[in-house]
């Protein structure tokens, strides 16, 4: 095998790769923040809401968790415009990622909530705390500590899965790589660089999440 590696053209396109990396990070962070908001509301509704609401939330979870992310992405970008709801590739990608993460994170947060001893909730009621105060300070905060590793892993998976949004021409890192490949025909070099960028992002965010845990969640349990 006589293959001559030529990274010059790939490295010369570093502004495009940097822009694609930023779009990937931006999409992942926005989807995580919005997806966690959806998940917290759904977890609360599933544990404390009325039965009809629980059924709706369960149906949403089952639908998203048992269908491919690519199909969900196509639904938001190709199917909804057919009924008049038109949006950009970026917005469609972000919406699909939020909906997808919301379903998975709901079950993670619900498990954390249900792990909180009922005695702590009863103590909050005895102190005449309002239900939202009990949920915020007695339930959600200790539950977040317990489920934090699972949530951070879900973020890493979401960031890596965001490569799929390139199929609808969202300008993420993978889309930039595909465009460069069609221009330079240096597939091997391009995807080595892109794989290293994704690996670097994963390691960077893993280290950042560990620092956040040490700073804000590494407190002793007092039960």
N, C-alpha and C positions, 0 to 999 in steps of 0.2 A: 504494500500500500504506500504509494508515493503521494502524500497529501501535504501541500504547503500551507501552513497556517498563516493567515494574513488578517491581523486584528486592526490594521491601520484604519481601514474604512469604517469599522465598527466604532473604534475609539474616537474617530473624528466626528462622529454623530452624537457625542456625549450630551450636547444641549437637548436633543430630542429624547434621548434616554432619560435624562434628568427630569424633563417635563412629564414623560410617561410615568416615571417613578412617583413624582409628586401627585399626579392624578390618581394613581393606585392607592397611595397613602391617604389622600383626601377622601376618596370614595370609602375606603375601609373605616376611617375614623368617623365620618359622618354617619355611615350605616350602623356603626357600633353604638354611637350615642342615641340615635333615633330608635334603633332596634331594641336597645335596653329599655327605653321609655315604653315602647309597645309591650315588651316582655313583662315589665313590672306591673303595668295596668292589667294585662291578661292574667298574670299570676295571682294578683289580688282578686280579680273577678272569678277565677277558677277556685280559689280557696274560700272566699267570703261572699261571693255574689249569689244572686238568685239562680235557680236551676236553669231557666231558659238561657241566661247569659253563659252559664257553664257549658251548656250544650253547644252554643255558638263558638265559644273559644276552643272547645275540644275538636269541633269540626274543622276549624281553621288550622289547628295544630296537625291533625291527621292529614289534611289535604296537602300542606306544605312539606311535611316530613316524609310523605310517601309519593312525592313526585320529584322528578329531576329539576335541579336548579336551572338548567338550560331551558327546559320547557316553560318554567315560570318566567324566565327572562324574555323568551319569545312571546309569551302571553302579553306582557306589559308593553313590549315594543311593537309587535306586529298585530296582535288581536284587538287590543283596546282602541287603536286608531281606526279600526273598521267601524266602530260605533261612535266615532267622533272625538275620542279623547286622544289628542296628539301631543306629544312631547319629545324632547330631544333624547338622543341616545344616553347622554349622561344622566338625565332625570329618570329614564326608564331603568337604567342599571342601578341607580341608587335606590329606587323604590323596590325593585326586586330583591336587592340585598337586605334592605330593612325588613321586608316581609319575611324573608327566609330566616334571618337571624332571630327575629321576634318569636317565631314558632319554636325554634330550638332552645333559645334562652328562657322562654316561658317555663318549660319543663325543668330546666336547671334551677331557676329561682323558686318555682313551686316546691321542689324537693327540699331546698334550703329552708323555706318558710315552714314546711310541715315538720322539719327536724327540731324546731324551737319547742322547748318544753311548755306545756300548757300552763304550768305553774307561773311562768314569767308573765304570760298574758293576763292571768287572773290577778297577779300582783299589780299590773298596770291598771286594771279595772278598779282594784281596791284603792289605788292612789287617785282615782277620779280623772285619769287621763282620757282624752278623747280618742276615738278609734283610730283616727289618722295619726295621732301621736304615738299610739301603741304600735301601729304598723311601721312607722318611720324609725322610732328609737329602740323598741323592744324586739321587733320581729326582723325588719329589713337589715339593720346594721349587723347583728350577729350572723344572720343568714348569709349576708354578703361575704363575710370572712370565710365561712365554710365553703361557699361555692366559687370563690374568687379564682382558684386554679382552673376550674372547668370553664369559667367565663373567658379567661385569658386565652385558653386553648381554642375556644370557639372563635375568638377574634383572629388568631393566627390562621385558622382554617378558612375563615371568611376572606381574609386578605389574599390567601393563595387561590381561593376559588374565584376571586374577582378577575382572574385571567380570562375567564369564560366570557366576560362582557365585551371582549374584543370582537366577538362574532357579530355584534350589532354596531361595530365601528365606533365604540366609545374609545376615547384617546388614552387608554391606559398603557402600561408598560408593554404588555403582550401585543397590543395593536401597533405600537411603535415598532416593535421588533418585526412584526409581519411586513410592515411597510418597508423597513430597511432591507429585509431579506429579498423582497421583490425588486429592489433597486440595485443591490450589490451582489446578490446570489451567494453570499457568504453565510449560509444557514448554520453551519457548524459553529463558527466563531460567534455569531449573533446570539444563538441560544445558550452557548456557554456563558456569555456575559450576562444575559438575562437571568439565567438560573442562579448565578452568583449574586446578582442583585436581590432576587427574592430570598435567597439564603441569608444574605446580610440583613435584610429587613426583618426577617423572622427572628434572628439572633438579637438584633437591636431592640425590638419590641419585647422579647422575652426578658432581656436584662432590665428594660424600663419597668415592666410590670413587677419584677422582683423588688426594685427600688420603691415603687409605689406601695407594695405590700409591707415592706419594712417601715415605711414612713407613716402609713395611715391605718394599717390593719393588724400589725403585729403586736397586739395587746393580749394580756392573759385572760383566759376565760374565767369568769367568776360565777359558778353555778352551785 
